[in-house]
Amino acid sequence: MGILKLGVNIDHVATLRQARYKDCSHNVEPDLIQAANSAVRGGADSITVHLREDRRHIQDKDVYNIRELIDKPLNLEMANVSNVLKEALKIVPDYICLVPEKREELTTEGGLDVVTNYSDLKETTKIIQDKGILVSYFIDPDFEQIKLAADCNADMIELHTGKFANATDSSDIEVELQRLIKASKKAHALDLIVNAGHGINTLNVNSLFDVPHLTELNVGHHLISNSIISGIENSVREFKKAMSQYKMQ
């Protein structure tokens, strides 16, 4: 029986860098590779970056550098757009997680609409898999979306936990938790690997342990925020310790 893995998203390290250093500079900081290595020392099982079409934080060269210099699986989040796909196929990450993307959003606001974009997603999935890359869909805990993800031959899904994480009323939290539980069971029955991410932190992660069949959690903002006080390595290590209570099924 394995353990629940932790993918660390380091996008917001790049957000801080881009706030001042949008061009190359000899004293550019913070250093993304140092951040990724710190996360690995803390126990990260993979490194996640989102190469957005607008390149607001992660840059192309960042993804190439991480792929070359970090000895952990690389999970590349990206929208299903041709210019990003072209770079992704050159980089050859271990995983590509297809996500929705809007220019005006602060962060990814919802799951991928597989229903509306079925044909395009199925075609892109095959293109990616032909390069030996595993494909994940970032989707809401919705049965129809999950079924179509399986029909598109996705290898895995990442359940969008945003509504669960943002709920404040106990009854709303329970409703969203039950949606995640049922969705994970459905995906597992369809032979999809099940990951989860968005808004996960030390206050809500224990509740997520009720969700069966999880393989990996992807956490970014919370870990990078905590790292301002405790450092990335300690932030990841403490979160990984909390995750050790998950009972794999």
C-alpha positions as CSV (number, residue, x, y, z in Angstrom):
1,M,0.0,0.0,0.0
2,G,1.4,3.4,-1.0
3,I,1.3,6.8,0.5
4,L,-0.5,9.9,-0.6
5,K,1.8,11.9,-2.7
6,L,2.4,15.7,-2.7
7,G,2.9,17.8,-5.8
8,V,4.2,21.2,-5.0
9,N,3.1,24.1,-7.3
10,I,5.8,26.8,-7.4
11,D,4.0,29.2,-9.7
12,H,3.9,31.9,-7.0
13,V,7.6,31.9,-6.5
14,A,7.7,33.0,-10.1
15,T,4.9,35.5,-9.4
16,L,7.2,37.2,-6.9
17,R,10.1,37.2,-9.3
18,Q,8.1,38.7,-12.1
19,A,6.9,41.5,-9.9
20,R,10.3,43.0,-10.3
21,Y,12.4,41.0,-12.8
22,K,10.5,40.6,-16.0
23,D,13.6,40.6,-18.0
24,C,16.9,38.7,-17.5
25,S,19.1,40.1,-14.8
26,H,22.3,39.0,-13.1
27,N,20.6,39.4,-9.7
28,V,17.1,38.1,-10.4
29,E,15.4,36.6,-7.4
30,P,13.8,34.4,-6.1
31,D,15.5,31.6,-7.9
32,L,12.9,29.0,-9.1
33,I,15.4,26.1,-9.1
34,Q,16.4,26.8,-5.5
35,A,12.7,26.8,-4.6
36,A,12.0,23.6,-6.3
37,N,15.0,21.9,-4.7
38,S,13.9,23.1,-1.3
39,A,10.5,21.6,-1.9
40,V,12.1,18.3,-2.9
41,R,14.2,18.3,0.3
42,G,11.0,18.8,2.2
43,G,9.5,15.8,0.6
44,A,7.8,16.9,-2.6
45,D,7.0,14.0,-4.8
46,S,6.6,16.1,-7.9
47,I,6.9,19.7,-9.0
48,T,3.9,21.5,-10.7
49,V,4.1,24.6,-12.8
50,H,1.4,26.3,-14.9
51,L,2.7,27.6,-18.2
52,R,0.0,30.1,-18.9
53,E,-0.7,31.5,-22.4
54,D,-0.1,35.0,-21.0
55,R,3.1,33.9,-19.3
56,R,2.3,36.0,-16.2
57,H,4.5,33.9,-13.9
58,I,6.2,30.8,-15.2
59,Q,8.2,31.4,-18.3
60,D,9.2,28.8,-21.0
61,K,12.8,28.7,-19.8
62,D,11.7,27.9,-16.3
63,V,10.0,24.7,-17.4
64,Y,13.0,23.6,-19.5
65,N,15.3,24.3,-16.4
66,I,13.1,22.4,-14.0
67,R,12.9,19.5,-16.4
68,E,16.7,19.4,-16.7
69,L,17.7,20.2,-13.2
70,I,15.1,18.8,-10.8
71,D,15.1,15.0,-10.2
72,K,11.4,14.7,-9.6
73,P,8.5,14.2,-11.9
74,L,7.3,17.4,-13.6
75,N,3.6,18.1,-13.8
76,L,3.0,20.8,-16.4
77,E,-0.4,22.6,-16.2
78,M,-1.5,24.2,-19.5
79,A,-4.6,25.2,-21.4
80,N,-5.4,23.4,-24.6
81,V,-3.9,26.0,-26.9
82,S,-1.5,25.4,-29.8
83,N,1.4,27.6,-28.8
84,V,1.7,26.2,-25.3
85,L,1.2,22.6,-26.6
86,K,4.1,23.1,-29.0
87,E,6.5,24.0,-26.2
88,A,5.1,21.2,-24.0
89,L,5.9,18.6,-26.6
90,K,9.5,19.8,-26.7
91,I,9.9,19.8,-22.9
92,V,8.3,16.3,-22.5
93,P,7.2,16.6,-18.9
94,D,6.1,13.5,-17.0
95,Y,2.5,14.7,-16.8
96,I,0.4,17.3,-18.5
97,C,-2.6,18.6,-16.7
98,L,-5.1,20.3,-19.0
99,V,-6.8,23.2,-17.3
100,P,-9.2,25.9,-18.3
101,E,-7.7,29.4,-18.5
102,K,-9.0,33.0,-18.7
103,R,-6.9,36.1,-19.0
104,E,-8.8,38.0,-16.4
105,E,-8.7,35.3,-13.7
106,L,-6.4,35.5,-10.7
107,T,-6.1,31.7,-10.6
108,T,-7.9,28.8,-12.2
109,E,-11.5,29.3,-11.2
110,G,-13.2,26.1,-12.2
111,G,-12.8,22.7,-13.9
112,L,-12.2,21.9,-17.5
113,D,-15.5,21.7,-19.6
114,V,-15.0,18.3,-21.2
115,V,-18.5,18.3,-22.5
116,T,-18.1,21.4,-24.6
117,N,-14.6,20.7,-25.7
118,Y,-14.7,16.9,-26.1
119,S,-13.4,16.6,-29.6
120,D,-10.5,19.0,-29.2
121,L,-9.5,17.5,-25.9
122,K,-9.6,14.0,-27.2
123,E,-7.3,15.0,-30.1
124,T,-4.9,16.8,-27.9
125,T,-4.8,13.9,-25.4
126,K,-3.7,11.5,-28.1
127,I,-1.0,13.9,-29.4
128,I,0.4,14.2,-25.9
129,Q,0.2,10.5,-25.1
130,D,2.0,9.7,-28.4
131,K,5.0,11.5,-26.9
132,G,4.9,9.2,-23.9
133,I,3.4,11.8,-21.5
134,L,0.6,11.0,-19.1
135,V,-2.5,13.3,-19.4
136,S,-4.6,14.6,-16.6
137,Y,-7.8,16.7,-16.7
138,F,-8.5,19.3,-14.1
139,I,-12.2,18.9,-13.6
140,D,-15.1,19.6,-11.2
141,P,-16.4,16.6,-9.2
142,D,-19.2,16.0,-11.8
143,F,-20.1,12.6,-13.1
144,E,-20.6,13.6,-16.8
145,Q,-17.2,15.4,-16.9
146,I,-15.5,12.4,-15.4
147,K,-17.1,9.9,-17.8
148,L,-16.1,12.0,-20.8
149,A,-12.6,12.4,-19.4
150,A,-12.4,8.6,-19.4
151,D,-13.9,8.5,-22.9
152,C,-11.1,10.9,-24.1
153,N,-8.6,8.3,-22.7
154,A,-7.2,10.6,-20.1
155,D,-4.9,8.8,-17.8
156,M,-5.9,10.6,-14.7
157,I,-8.1,13.5,-13.3
158,E,-7.4,16.2,-10.8
159,L,-10.5,16.9,-8.9
160,H,-11.1,20.7,-8.4
161,T,-11.4,21.2,-4.7
162,G,-12.1,24.9,-4.8
163,K,-15.8,24.9,-3.8
164,F,-15.0,22.6,-0.9
165,A,-12.0,24.7,0.2
166,N,-14.0,28.0,-0.1
167,A,-17.1,26.8,1.7
168,T,-17.5,28.2,5.2
169,D,-20.8,26.8,6.4
170,S,-20.5,23.3,7.8
171,S,-23.4,22.0,5.8
172,D,-21.9,23.4,2.6
173,I,-18.6,21.8,3.4
174,E,-20.2,18.5,3.9
175,V,-22.1,18.8,0.6
176,E,-18.9,19.5,-1.3
177,L,-17.0,16.8,0.5
178,Q,-19.7,14.2,-0.5
179,R,-19.4,15.4,-4.1
180,L,-15.7,14.8,-4.0
181,I,-16.1,11.3,-2.4
182,K,-18.7,10.2,-5.0
183,A,-16.7,11.7,-7.9
184,S,-13.5,9.9,-6.8
185,K,-15.3,6.6,-6.6
186,K,-16.8,7.1,-10.0
187,A,-13.4,8.0,-11.5
188,H,-11.7,5.0,-9.8
189,A,-14.4,2.7,-11.3
190,L,-13.5,4.0,-14.7
191,D,-9.8,3.2,-14.1
192,L,-8.7,6.8,-13.8
193,I,-6.0,7.8,-11.4
194,V,-7.4,10.4,-9.0
195,N,-5.6,13.5,-7.8
196,A,-7.0,16.6,-6.2
197,G,-6.0,20.3,-5.9
198,H,-7.0,23.9,-5.4
199,G,-7.3,25.7,-2.1
200,I,-6.0,22.8,0.0
201,N,-4.4,23.8,3.3
202,T,-3.6,22.5,6.7
203,L,-7.1,23.5,8.0
204,N,-9.0,21.5,5.4
205,V,-6.7,18.7,4.4
206,N,-7.9,16.3,7.1
207,S,-11.4,16.5,5.8
208,L,-10.2,15.4,2.4
209,F,-8.9,12.2,3.9
210,D,-12.5,11.0,3.7
211,V,-12.1,11.0,-0.1
212,P,-11.1,7.5,-1.3
213,H,-8.6,6.5,-4.0
214,L,-6.6,9.7,-4.0
215,T,-3.0,9.3,-5.4
216,E,-1.7,12.9,-5.1
217,L,-2.6,16.3,-3.8
218,N,-1.3,19.4,-5.7
219,V,-0.8,22.3,-3.3
220,G,0.8,25.6,-4.2
221,H,-0.4,28.9,-2.7
222,H,-0.7,27.6,0.9
223,L,2.8,26.2,0.9
224,I,4.5,29.2,-0.7
225,S,2.6,31.5,1.7
226,N,3.8,29.5,4.7
227,S,7.3,29.5,3.3
228,I,7.6,33.2,3.9
229,I,7.6,32.4,7.6
230,S,9.1,29.0,7.8
231,G,10.9,28.4,4.5
232,I,9.8,26.1,1.6
233,E,11.5,23.0,2.9
234,N,9.9,23.2,6.3
235,S,6.5,24.2,4.9
236,V,6.5,21.1,2.6
237,R,7.8,18.8,5.3
238,E,5.1,19.8,7.8
239,F,2.4,19.4,5.2
240,K,3.7,16.1,4.1
241,K,3.6,14.9,7.7
242,A,-0.1,15.9,8.0
243,M,-0.8,14.0,4.8
244,S,0.7,10.8,6.2
245,Q,-2.6,10.2,8.1
246,Y,-4.4,9.4,4.8
247,K,-5.4,5.7,4.5
248,M,-4.8,4.5,0.9
249,Q,-7.5,2.2,-0.5
